[in-house]
Amino acid sequence: MARVKHESRWYPLESEESVLDGLLRQGVAVPNACRAGACQSCLMRALSGEIPEAARVGLKDTLRTQGYFLACVCKPVAGTELEVAGADALRVPARIDSLTLLSASVLRVRLSTDAPFDYRAGQYVSLLRADGLARSYSLASLPREGLLELHVRLIPGGAMSGWLAREARVGDTVAVQGPAGSCFYVPGHPEQPLLLAGTGTGLAPLHGIVRDALESGHTGPIWLFHGARTPEGLYLMDALRELAARHSGFHYRPCVLTGGSRDVAEGALDVLIRAECPRPVGFRAWLCGDSGMVLSLRKKLFLSGLSLKDLHADAFLPSAPRVEPVGAR
């Protein structure tokens, strides 16, 4: 049996149990969201003991060397004694600056941070409430804008989205942790065609990446495809059409599965992409949103000739149900 020491107390782990699950089971509140090793909201730091290499996959070298690991995928071998601490040092205090509905199902949340926050448009952060509830959201803003912009999908029964929509107020304090992710624009090869495709709030990182590329002087054609089931799932259409009107090389293509119109194509996202960009050889691409769409489209673009090194994907994973500490009401 492995043991974990947290805040001067030892907690036993069951066979094949992760550090996160073991601590939650025994009443220790640890921030977490996806519980799949992707969002990094459950980062902890090892003060002593051996950490399985699988618990460090995807972390920056600077975090690895400081002993940080992902608690949700950390399963110490039997007999391990591991002393851990939270990742408070990585969290930046922030305040809610504004809350604006972009559509019936998408809330724009803008945050101001108490300290400088270095990131690239398109990366993602963990948003943490005062009670430790954490969710990961992509950044639609540009660093020069001064505020962090998140697009939050309003989910029936969603813990974080419900709080933001109904209870949170401008001025409320939260924290952000990150950034993480490799979905961002890197200057160079300004003539290279760019392809960006997303569904739902997968538009958030793409909106940031497009504006970053244009402000960086990208001269090649840029195609942005945004898909939804119905027209109600689309948002920022006016802003993106205005952006396309100002930049002749930027092409914005919204589409829906049902309810298309003269201005909105009807049909599957991959079909529209194939019609507009039949041979994506030499393109650079970013895919964000529903995990099934991202994985399927990634494969199709690769088979169409797009190099894997030029394919950047950010598949959104559903948040795991929240586990309340023992005795919570």
VOBA-1610 file (N, C-alpha, C; in pm, whole numbers, padded with zeros to 5 digits, always signed):
BEGIN
Met+00084-00120+00000Met+00000+00000+00000Met+00088+00125+00000Ala+00054+00221-00086Ala+00125+00349-00088Ala+00059+00446+00009Arg+00138+00545+00055Arg+00084+00647+00144Arg+00122+00785+00092Val+00032+00882+00117Val+00058+01020+00076Val+00046+01110+00199Lys+00147+01193+00218Lys+00144+01289+00329Lys+00107+01426+00274His-00001+01481+00328His-00049+01612+00285His-00083+01695+00407Glu-00017+01808+00421Glu-00039+01897+00536Glu-00027+01821+00669Ser+00083+01752+00686Ser+00125+01684+00810Ser+00047+01556+00842Arg-00044+01514+00754Arg-00119+01393+00782Arg-00097+01291+00669Trp-00087+01163+00708Trp-00069+01056+00611Trp-00203+00997+00569Tyr-00215+00969+00437Tyr-00337+00912+00382Tyr-00299+00787+00303Pro-00359+00672+00335Pro-00329+00549+00258Pro-00402+00550+00125Leu-00337+00492+00023Leu-00399+00478-00108Leu-00431+00331-00132Glu-00546+00307-00191Glu-00581+00170-00226Glu-00503+00127-00350Ser-00501+00000-00378Ser-00429-00053-00493Ser-00477+00013-00622Glu-00381+00063-00701Glu-00410+00128-00830Glu-00491+00256-00817Glu-00495+00314-00698Glu-00569+00439-00679Glu-00476+00557-00704Ser-00527+00661-00769Ser-00446+00779-00794Ser-00437+00865-00668Val-00338+00951-00665Val-00323+01044-00552Val-00447+01131-00540Leu-00499+01178-00652Leu-00619+01262-00648Leu-00737+01187-00590Asp-00766+01067-00642Asp-00882+00992-00595Asp-00869+00956-00448Gly-00747+00920-00407Gly-00726+00883-00267Gly-00747+00999-00173Leu-00697+01115-00209Leu-00714+01232-00123Leu-00861+01277-00120Leu-00926+01279-00236Leu-01067+01318-00238Leu-01152+01221-00156Arg-01123+01092-00168Arg-01199+00990-00096Arg-01191+01011+00055Gln-01079+01065+00098Gln-01057+01082+00243Gln-01078+01226+00290Gly-01147+01305+00206Gly-01190+01437+00251Gly-01097+01552+00224Val-00991+01532+00149Val-00899+01641+00118Val-00944+01708-00012Ala-00967+01838-00005Ala-01013+01912-00123Ala-00893+01943-00213Val-00893+01885-00332Val-00788+01911-00431Val-00855+01962-00558Pro-00815+02078-00610Pro-00874+02127-00735Pro-00859+02023-00846Asn-00963+02004-00925Asn-00958+01908-01036Asn-01072+01937-01131Ala-01056+01891-01256Ala-01162+01909-01354Ala-01176+01785-01439Cys-01085+01764-01536Cys-01105+01653-01631Cys-01073+01517-01573Arg-00982+01510-01478Arg-00936+01386-01416Arg-00886+01285-01519Ala-00827+01339-01627Ala-00775+01255-01734Ala-00633+01296-01775Gly-00568+01379-01694Gly-00431+01419-01724Gly-00419+01525-01831Ala-00528+01596-01862Ala-00523+01693-01971Ala-00525+01838-01924Cys-00612+01871-01829Cys-00633+02012-01796Cys-00529+02071-01703Gln-00460+01988-01626Gln-00354+02029-01533Gln-00404+02107-01412Ser-00535+02108-01388Ser-00585+02180-01271Ser-00552+02109-01140Cys-00517+01979-01146Cys-00488+01903-01024Cys-00338+01897-00995Leu-00261+01988-01050Leu-00116+01987-01026Leu-00084+01989-00877Met+00011+01906-00837Met+00063+01907-00701Met+00215+01900-00710Arg+00281+01924-00597Arg+00428+01922-00595Arg+00476+01818-00496Ala+00568+01734-00542Ala+00625+01631-00455Ala+00738+01691-00373Leu+00728+01679-00241Leu+00834+01726-00152Leu+00935+01615-00126Ser+00888+01491-00132Ser+00976+01375-00119Ser+00903+01254-00174Gly+00979+01151-00213Gly+00919+01030-00266Gly+00928+01023-00418Glu+00901+00905-00472Glu+00913+00880-00615Glu+00781+00905-00687Ile+00790+00977-00799Ile+00673+01007-00882Ile+00681+00925-01010Pro+00577+00849-01045Pro+00577+00775-01172Pro+00590+00871-01290Glu+00667+00832-01390Glu+00689+00920-01504Glu+00559+00955-01575Ala+00461+00865-01572Ala+00333+00893-01638Ala+00262+01015-01579Ala+00294+01048-01454Ala+00230+01162-01388Ala+00293+01295-01427Arg+00399+01291-01510Arg+00466+01414-01552Arg+00450+01441-01701Val+00387+01349-01772Val+00375+01362-01917Val+00299+01490-01952Gly+00355+01567-02044Gly+00291+01689-02091Gly+00325+01813-02012Leu+00399+01799-01902Leu+00435+01916-01822Leu+00559+01984-01878Lys+00566+02115-01861Lys+00685+02189-01900Lys+00804+02142-01818Asp+00923+02152-01874Asp+01044+02112-01802Asp+01060+02190-01673Thr+01021+02318-01674Thr+01035+02400-01553Thr+00949+02345-01440Leu+00833+02287-01473Leu+00747+02229-01370Leu+00800+02094-01325Arg+00847+02016-01420Arg+00901+01883-01386Arg+01019+01895-01290Thr+01109+01988-01316Thr+01228+02002-01232Thr+01194+02052-01091Gln+01079+02116-01077Gln+01036+02163-00945Gln+00955+02058-00870Gly+00936+01941-00932Gly+00866+01834-00863Gly+00716+01830-00884Tyr+00665+01909-00977Tyr+00520+01908-01000Tyr+00477+01783-01077Phe+00354+01739-01052Phe+00300+01622-01119Phe+00148+01633-01124Leu+00087+01549-01207Leu-00059+01548-01221Leu-00117+01445-01126Ala-00188+01491-01025Ala-00238+01402-00921Ala-00339+01301-00974Cys-00413+01335-01079Cys-00519+01246-01127Cys-00464+01121-01196Val-00341+01127-01246Val-00283+01010-01312Val-00162+00956-01238Cys-00140+01005-01119Cys-00027+00959-01039Cys-00071+00842-00951Lys-00022+00722-00984Lys-00053+00602-00907Lys+00077+00543-00853Pro+00119+00585-00733Pro+00246+00537-00678Pro+00245+00385-00659Val+00360+00325-00679Val+00371+00181-00660Val+00357+00149-00512Ala+00318+00025-00483Ala+00299-00019-00345Ala+00427+00005-00265Gly+00410+00055-00144Gly+00524+00080-00056Gly+00579+00220-00065Thr+00533+00298-00163Thr+00582+00435-00179Thr+00525+00525-00071Glu+00611+00611-00017Glu+00568+00714+00076Glu+00596+00849+00010Leu+00490+00921-00018Leu+00499+01043-00098Leu+00447+01162-00018Glu+00531+01264-00003Glu+00488+01386+00065Glu+00460+01491-00041Val+00341+01551-00035Val+00300+01642-00142Val+00250+01774-00086Ala+00247+01873-00174Ala+00190+02004-00142Ala+00108+02051-00260Gly+00022+02147-00237Gly-00060+02201-00345Gly+00022+02288-00439Ala-00045+02339-00541Ala+00024+02420-00642Ala-00010+02568-00627Asp-00025+02611-00501Asp-00064+02750-00477Asp+00031+02850-00540Ala+00160+02815-00546Ala+00259+02908-00600Ala+00238+02934-00749Leu+00165+02846-00816Leu+00142+02862-00959Leu+00014+02939-00989Arg-00062+02972-00886Arg-00192+03036-00906Arg-00181+03187-00892Val-00246+03256-00984Val-00243+03401-00986Val-00381+03453-00945Pro-00389+03536-00841Pro-00518+03593-00803Pro-00576+03677-00917Ala-00709+03670-00931Ala-00775+03745-01036Ala-00912+03791-00988Arg-00970+03883-01065Arg-01104+03932-01035Arg-01187+03930-01162Ile-01316+03907-01145Ile-01407+03910-01259Ile-01427+04055-01301Asp-01395+04084-01426Asp-01408+04220-01479Asp-01542+04241-01548Ser-01589+04139-01619Ser-01720+04150-01684Ser-01774+04012-01715Leu-01907+04004-01725Leu-01979+03881-01760Leu-02081+03919-01866Thr-02064+03865-01988Thr-02149+03905-02100Thr-02194+03783-02178Leu-02325+03772-02202Leu-02376+03663-02284Leu-02343+03690-02431Leu-02274+03596-02495Leu-02247+03605-02638Leu-02355+03534-02718Ser-02424+03441-02653Ser-02538+03371-02711Ser-02616+03313-02594Ala-02722+03241-02624Ala-02801+03181-02515Ala-02722+03077-02439Ser-02617+03023-02498Ser-02543+02914-02434Ser-02394+02943-02410Val-02350+03065-02440Val-02208+03099-02423Val-02195+03230-02346Leu-02119+03224-02238Leu-02095+03341-02153Leu-01949+03384-02168Arg-01928+03512-02200Arg-01792+03566-02205Arg-01754+03616-02066Val-01644+03564-02016Val-01593+03602-01884Val-01459+03671-01904Arg-01448+03793-01858Arg-01322+03866-01865Arg-01267+03884-01724Leu-01138+03855-01711Leu-01072+03858-01581Leu-00954+03954-01583Ser-00934+04023-01472Ser-00812+04101-01452Ser-00729+04029-01348Thr-00599+04021-01368Thr-00510+03951-01276Thr-00435+04050-01188Asp-00402+04006-01067Asp-00330+04091-00973Asp-00181+04099-01003Ala-00134+04014-01093Ala+00008+04013-01130Ala+00017+03985-01279Pro+00127+04020-01342Pro+00142+03993-01486Pro+00121+03844-01516Phe+00053+03817-01625Phe+00023+03679-01663Phe+00069+03658-01805Asp+00172+03577-01824Asp+00233+03556-01955Asp+00168+03437-02024Tyr+00114+03458-02145Tyr+00049+03349-02218Tyr+00049+03382-02367Arg+00007+03283-02447Arg-00015+03303-02590Arg-00163+03281-02619Ala-00219+03362-02707Ala-00359+03346-02744Ala-00383+03205-02796Gly-00484+03138-02742Gly-00515+03001-02781Gly-00479+02898-02676Gln-00390+02934-02582Gln-00361+02842-02473Gln-00481+02836-02377Tyr-00472+02751-02276Tyr-00582+02743-02182Tyr-00533+02758-02038Val-00624+02794-01951Val-00594+02812-01809Val-00696+02736-01727Ser-00662+02710-01603Ser-00759+02658-01507Ser-00813+02776-01428Leu-00944+02786-01423Leu-01011+02887-01343Leu-01051+02822-01212Leu-01008+02881-01100Leu-01035+02822-00968Leu-01120+02915-00884Arg-01228+02859-00832Arg-01313+02933-00739Arg-01252+02926-00600Ala-01299+03010-00509Ala-01240+03015-00375Ala-01250+02882-00301Asp-01353+02801-00331Asp-01369+02673-00261Asp-01291+02560-00328Gly-01211+02592-00431Gly-01128+02490-00496Gly-01187+02432-00622Leu-01314+02462-00654Leu-01372+02413-00779Leu-01289+02467-00896Ala-01252+02380-00988Ala-01167+02420-01100Ala-01223+02371-01232Arg-01210+02454-01334Arg-01245+02417-01471Arg-01144+02482-01565Ser-01120+02417-01678Ser-01024+02469-01774Ser-01095+02535-01891Tyr-01043+02652-01932Tyr-01101+02727-02043Tyr-00989+02784-02130Ser-01014+02788-02260Ser-00917+02845-02353Ser-00923+02997-02351Leu-00812+03058-02390Leu-00800+03203-02389Leu-00828+03259-02528Ala-00930+03344-02536Ala-00966+03408-02662Ala-00901+03544-02676Ser-00842+03592-02569Ser-00784+03727-02568Ser-00641+03727-02618Leu-00589+03849-02644Leu-00450+03871-02678Leu-00382+03934-02557Pro-00255+03899-02530Pro-00187+03955-02412Pro-00191+04107-02404Arg-00183+04175-02519Arg-00181+04321-02518Arg-00312+04381-02468Glu-00420+04302-02467Glu-00550+04356-02429Glu-00567+04374-02278Gly-00479+04313-02200Gly-00479+04338-02057Gly-00574+04253-01974Leu-00679+04200-02035Leu-00775+04115-01965Leu-00772+03975-02025Leu-00795+03873-01943Leu-00809+03736-01991Leu-00954+03714-02031Glu-00975+03665-02152Glu-01112+03641-02198Glu-01137+03492-02215Leu-01241+03442-02149Leu-01282+03302-02156Leu-01422+03295-02214His-01450+03191-02293His-01584+03167-02342His-01635+03041-02273Val-01734+03056-02188Val-01783+02948-02104Val-01916+02895-02159Arg-01917+02768-02193Arg-02043+02706-02238Arg-02131+02681-02116Leu-02254+02726-02122Leu-02348+02711-02012Leu-02410+02573-02018Ile-02374+02490-01922Ile-02417+02351-01920Ile-02523+02333-01811Pro-02638+02275-01844Pro-02740+02249-01740Pro-02680+02168-01626Gly-02687+02220-01506Gly-02630+02152-01391Gly-02481+02170-01376Gly-02418+02248-01465Gly-02274+02270-01457Gly-02236+02348-01332Ala-02138+02298-01257Ala-02101+02363-01131Ala-02040+02500-01155Met-01938+02509-01241Met-01872+02637-01264Met-01954+02727-01354Ser-02005+02673-01466Ser-02081+02759-01557Ser-02209+02810-01491Gly-02274+02726-01409Gly-02393+02770-01339Gly-02363+02880-01240Trp-02251+02867-01170Trp-02212+02971-01074Trp-02182+03102-01146Leu-02107+03094-01257Leu-02073+03214-01331Leu-02197+03282-01388Ala-02294+03203-01433Ala-02413+03259-01496Ala-02512+03317-01396Arg-02522+03256-01278Arg-02630+03296-01186Arg-02584+03365-01058Glu-02464+03335-01011Glu-02424+03385-00881Glu-02304+03480-00883Ala-02211+03456-00972Ala-02089+03538-00974Ala-02123+03683-01009Arg-02042+03773-00956Arg-02061+03915-00980Arg-01928+03980-01018Val-01938+04090-01090Val-01817+04166-01123Val-01748+04205-00993Gly-01617+04182-00988Gly-01539+04210-00867Gly-01511+04089-00782Asp-01582+03978-00806Asp-01556+03856-00730Asp-01414+03807-00755Thr-01353+03754-00650Thr-01216+03705-00662Thr-01214+03557-00700Val-01123+03524-00790Val-01099+03387-00832Val-00947+03372-00845Ala-00901+03265-00906Ala-00760+03248-00935Ala-00747+03177-01069Val-00635+03198-01136Val-00607+03128-01260Val-00473+03057-01247Gln-00465+02942-01308Gln-00342+02862-01308Gln-00308+02824-01451Gly-00184+02837-01488Gly-00141+02806-01624Gly-00042+02911-01671Pro-00035+02930-01802Pro-00113+02867-01907Pro-00056+02730-01945Ala-00133+02658-02026Ala-00089+02529-02078Ala-00141+02515-02221Gly-00088+02416-02292Gly-00134+02389-02427Gly-00045+02448-02534Ser-00046+02384-02650Ser+00040+02425-02761Ser-00039+02478-02880Cys-00167+02506-02860Cys-00248+02561-02969Cys-00233+02713-02971Phe-00129+02762-03036Phe-00111+02906-03051Phe-00030+02932-03177Tyr-00035+03056-03224Tyr+00033+03095-03347Tyr+00180+03124-03318Val+00266+03069-03401Val+00409+03096-03393Val+00449+03170-03520Pro+00501+03293-03509Pro+00541+03368-03628Pro+00646+03292-03710Gly+00647+03320-03837Gly+00736+03250-03929Gly+00654+03193-04043His+00711+03189-04162His+00639+03143-04282His+00508+03220-04296Pro+00515+03352-04303Pro+00391+03432-04308Pro+00304+03405-04430Glu+00360+03341-04532Glu+00283+03312-04653Glu+00208+03179-04645Gln+00231+03100-04539Gln+00173+02967-04528Gln+00021+02974-04507Pro-00058+02897-04580Pro-00203+02895-04557Pro-00233+02837-04418Leu-00332+02896-04351Leu-00373+02851-04218Leu-00516+02802-04223Leu-00543+02693-04152Leu-00677+02636-04143Leu-00712+02620-03996Leu-00822+02680-03954Leu-00867+02670-03816Leu-01010+02619-03816Ala-01037+02517-03736Ala-01172+02459-03733Ala-01209+02425-03590Gly-01333+02457-03553Gly-01377+02426-03418Gly-01527+02418-03409Thr-01573+02359-03300Thr-01716+02351-03272Thr-01741+02414-03136Gly-01861+02470-03118Gly-01897+02528-02989Gly-01797+02632-02943Thr-01759+02624-02814Thr-01662+02720-02760Thr-01519+02687-02802Gly-01503+02588-02890Gly-01374+02570-02956Gly-01338+02692-03038Leu-01436+02781-03060Leu-01409+02907-03129Leu-01319+02998-03047Ala-01323+02987-02914Ala-01248+03079-02828Ala-01099+03082-02862Pro-01027+02970-02856Pro-00885+02976-02890Pro-00861+03015-03034Leu-00948+02973-03126Leu-00931+03005-03267Leu-00945+03155-03292His-01037+03217-03221His-01056+03363-03233His-00928+03436-03191Gly-00866+03388-03084Gly-00741+03449-03041Gly-00628+03424-03140Ile-00619+03301-03191Ile-00511+03265-03284Ile-00522+03346-03414Val-00643+03359-03467Val-00662+03435-03591Val-00616+03579-03573Arg-00659+03643-03467Arg-00623+03783-03445Arg-00473+03798-03420Asp-00415+03701-03350Asp-00271+03703-03326Asp-00195+03694-03458Ala-00238+03602-03545Ala-00172+03585-03674Ala-00183+03712-03759Leu-00301+03771-03763Leu-00320+03892-03843Leu-00237+04008-03789Glu-00233+04023-03657Glu-00154+04131-03599Glu-00004+04107-03614Ser+00034+03979-03633Ser+00176+03948-03653Ser+00218+03966-03798Gly+00124+04006-03884Gly+00156+04031-04023Gly+00147+03911-04114His+00068+03810-04075His+00055+03692-04160His-00010+03732-04293Thr+00051+03691-04404Thr+00003+03732-04536Thr-00067+03620-04612Gly-00047+03495-04572Gly-00111+03383-04640Gly-00258+03378-04608Pro-00335+03301-04686Pro-00480+03289-04659Pro-00507+03219-04526Ile-00609+03267-04456Ile-00650+03209-04328Ile-00797+03170-04339Trp-00824+03042-04314Trp-00961+02991-04319Trp-01005+02953-04178Leu-01118+03010-04135Leu-01175+02976-04005Leu-01313+02914-04025Phe-01327+02789-03984Phe-01454+02716-03992Phe-01508+02696-03850His-01632+02738-03827His-01695+02720-03696His-01825+02645-03714Gly-01837+02530-03649Gly-01955+02448-03664Gly-02040+02438-03539Ala-02170+02418-03560Ala-02265+02397-03449Ala-02380+02312-03501Arg-02460+02259-03411Arg-02575+02179-03452Arg-02681+02266-03518Thr-02710+02381-03457Thr-02812+02472-03508Thr-02756+02614-03507Pro-02821+02709-03573Pro-02772+02847-03574Pro-02756+02906-03434Glu-02835+02858-03338Glu-02825+02912-03202Glu-02689+02880-03139Gly-02620+02780-03191Gly-02490+02743-03137Gly-02375+02826-03188Leu-02401+02911-03288Leu-02297+02999-03341Leu-02295+03130-03263Tyr-02180+03192-03257Tyr-02170+03322-03191Tyr-02050+03398-03248Leu-02042+03526-03218Leu-01938+03617-03269Leu-01940+03629-03422Met-02052+03598-03484Met-02058+03603-03630Met-02035+03743-03684Asp-02097+03844-03624Asp-02080+03981-03672Asp-01935+04026-03659Ala-01873+03996-03545Ala-01734+04038-03523Ala-01641+03970-03621Leu-01664+03843-03650Leu-01577+03771-03742Leu-01600+03816-03887Arg-01722+03849-03922Arg-01748+03901-04057Arg-01684+04038-04074Glu-01686+04119-03970Glu-01620+04249-03977Glu-01469+04232-03992Leu-01415+04133-03921Leu-01271+04105-03932Leu-01236+04060-04074Ala-01321+03976-04132Ala-01298+03929-04269Ala-01308+04045-04369Ala-01398+04140-04342Ala-01412+04255-04432Ala-01288+04344-04430Arg-01216+04346-04318Arg-01096+04429-04306Arg-00971+04358-04359His-00977+04225-04370His-00859+04148-04413His-00900+04055-04527Ser-00859+04087-04647Ser-00903+04011-04765Ser-00856+03866-04763Gly-00748+03837-04690Gly-00698+03699-04685Gly-00763+03613-04580Phe-00852+03672-04499Phe-00919+03596-04393Phe-01058+03555-04438His-01088+03426-04430His-01216+03372-04475His-01286+03303-04357Tyr-01403+03352-04322Tyr-01480+03298-04210Tyr-01598+03218-04265Arg-01610+03092-04222Arg-01714+03004-04272Arg-01790+02938-04156Pro-01906+02992-04118Pro-01989+02925-04017Pro-02075+02818-04082Cys-02103+02710-04009Cys-02189+02606-04064Cys-02266+02537-03952Val-02379+02479-03988Val-02464+02408-03893Val-02511+02277-03956Leu-02550+02184-03872Leu-02601+02056-03923Leu-02743+02072-03976Thr-02822+02158-03911Thr-02959+02184-03957Thr-02990+02332-03940Gly-03072+02386-04031Gly-03114+02525-04018Gly-03022+02624-04087Gly-02952+02580-04190Gly-02863+02669-04263Gly-02940+02778-04336Ser-02867+02879-04386Ser-02929+02992-04455Ser-02832+03042-04562Arg-02865+03156-04619Arg-02778+03213-04722Arg-02640+03246-04666Asp-02634+03285-04538Asp-02509+03325-04477Asp-02443+03216-04394Val-02515+03107-04370Val-02461+02998-04288Val-02479+02867-04363Ala-02367+02800-04390Ala-02374+02674-04466Ala-02438+02565-04382Glu-02502+02471-04449Glu-02561+02356-04380Glu-02487+02230-04421Gly-02451+02150-04322Gly-02379+02027-04350Gly-02269+02003-04248Ala-02203+01889-04260Ala-02097+01853-04167Ala-01975+01943-04187Leu-01906+01971-04078Leu-01791+02060-04081Leu-01682+02008-04175Asp-01654+01878-04171Asp-01547+01825-04255Asp-01582+01832-04403Val-01710+01822-04436Val-01752+01832-04576Val-01729+01974-04628Leu-01763+02073-04546Leu-01741+02212-04585Leu-01592+02241-04602Ile-01511+02190-04511Ile-01367+02211-04520Ile-01312+02149-04648Arg-01356+02028-04678Arg-01307+01961-04798Arg-01347+02038-04924Ala-01465+02100-04923Ala-01509+02177-05039Ala-01429+02305-05057Glu-01394+02371-04946Glu-01322+02498-04953Glu-01171+02479-04963Cys-01120+02376-04898Cys-00975+02350-04895Cys-00950+02204-04932Pro-00970+02168-05058Pro-00963+02027-05097Pro-00825+01964-05082Arg-00718+02044-05095Arg-00582+01989-05084Arg-00503+02073-04984Pro-00509+02036-04856Pro-00444+02117-04752Pro-00294+02093-04737Val-00230+02039-04840Val-00086+02016-04834Val-00016+02150-04813Gly+00073+02155-04713Gly+00146+02278-04685Gly+00076+02373-04591Phe-00046+02339-04548Phe-00119+02423-04453Phe-00063+02402-04311Arg-00094+02497-04225Arg-00081+02479-04081Arg-00222+02481-04025Ala-00256+02391-03932Ala-00395+02379-03888Ala-00406+02372-03737Trp-00520+02426-03687Trp-00557+02417-03545Trp-00699+02366-03537Leu-00722+02265-03454Leu-00854+02204-03438Leu-00891+02209-03290Cys-01007+02266-03258Cys-01045+02283-03118Cys-01194+02255-03099Gly-01226+02194-02985Gly-01366+02171-02952Gly-01393+02026-02917Asp-01509+01979-02956Asp-01554+01843-02926Asp-01445+01741-02960Ser-01415+01652-02866Ser-01304+01559-02884Ser-01324+01466-03003Gly-01448+01419-03024Gly-01474+01333-03138Gly-01447+01402-03270Met-01492+01527-03281Met-01469+01605-03403Met-01320+01628-03425Val-01252+01665-03319Val-01108+01697-03331Val-01030+01575-03379Leu-01054+01460-03318Leu-00978+01339-03355Leu-01012+01293-03496Ser-01141+01300-03532Ser-01182+01258-03666Ser-01125+01351-03773Leu-01136+01481-03750Leu-01088+01577-03850Leu-00936+01574-03859Arg-00870+01552-03748Arg-00724+01542-03751Arg-00680+01428-03843Lys-00746+01315-03832Lys-00713+01201-03917Lys-00741+01231-04064Lys-00857+01292-04092Lys-00894+01321-04230Lys-00799+01422-04294Leu-00757+01522-04218Leu-00664+01620-04274Leu-00528+01558-04300Phe-00486+01471-04211Phe-00358+01401-04232Phe-00364+01316-04358Leu-00474+01243-04376Leu-00488+01159-04494Leu-00501+01241-04622Ser-00541+01369-04605Ser-00551+01459-04721Ser-00418+01523-04756Gly-00316+01497-04675Gly-00184+01549-04708Gly-00125+01650-04613Leu-00197+01685-04506Leu-00144+01783-04412Leu-00046+01715-04316Ser+00072+01771-04300Ser+00175+01711-04216Ser+00135+01713-04069Leu+00166+01605-03998Leu+00134+01599-03854Leu+00203+01709-03775Lys+00321+01749-03817Lys+00392+01854-03742Lys+00322+01989-03753Asp+00235+02002-03853Asp+00161+02127-03871Asp+00017+02116-03822Leu-00017+02006-03754Leu-00151+01985-03700Leu-00149+02006-03549His-00222+02105-03502His-00228+02135-03358His-00372+02113-03312Ala-00390+02030-03212Ala-00525+01993-03170Ala-00546+02018-03021Asp-00663+02067-02987Asp-00703+02086-02847Asp-00844+02029-02833Ala-00849+01902-02793Ala-00979+01835-02777Ala-01035+01866-02639Phe-01156+01922-02636Phe-01219+01957-02509Phe-01277+01832-02444Leu-01236+01806-02321Leu-01287+01690-02248Leu-01392+01735-02147Pro-01498+01656-02127Pro-01598+01694-02026Pro-01538+01688-01887Ser-01585+01777-01802Ser-01537+01777-01663Ser-01597+01659-01588Ala-01517+01599-01503Ala-01566+01488-01421Ala-01659+01541-01314Pro-01755+01459-01268Pro-01842+01502-01160Pro-01761+01542-01038Arg-01805+01646-00971Arg-01730+01692-00855Arg-01745+01595-00740Val-01633+01566-00672Val-01635+01481-00554Val-01624+01571-00432Glu-01728+01572-00351Glu-01727+01655-00232Glu-01646+01589-00120Pro-01572+01669-00042Pro-01500+01611+00073Pro-01598+01542+00168Val-01548+01442+00236Val-01629+01371+00334Val-01685+01468+00436Gly-01815+01459+00461Gly-01877+01547+00561Gly-01929+01677+00505Ala-01905+01701+00374Ala-01951+01826+00315Ala-02104+01827+00305Arg-02160+01945+00309Arg-02305+01960+00298Arg-02339+02041+00172
//
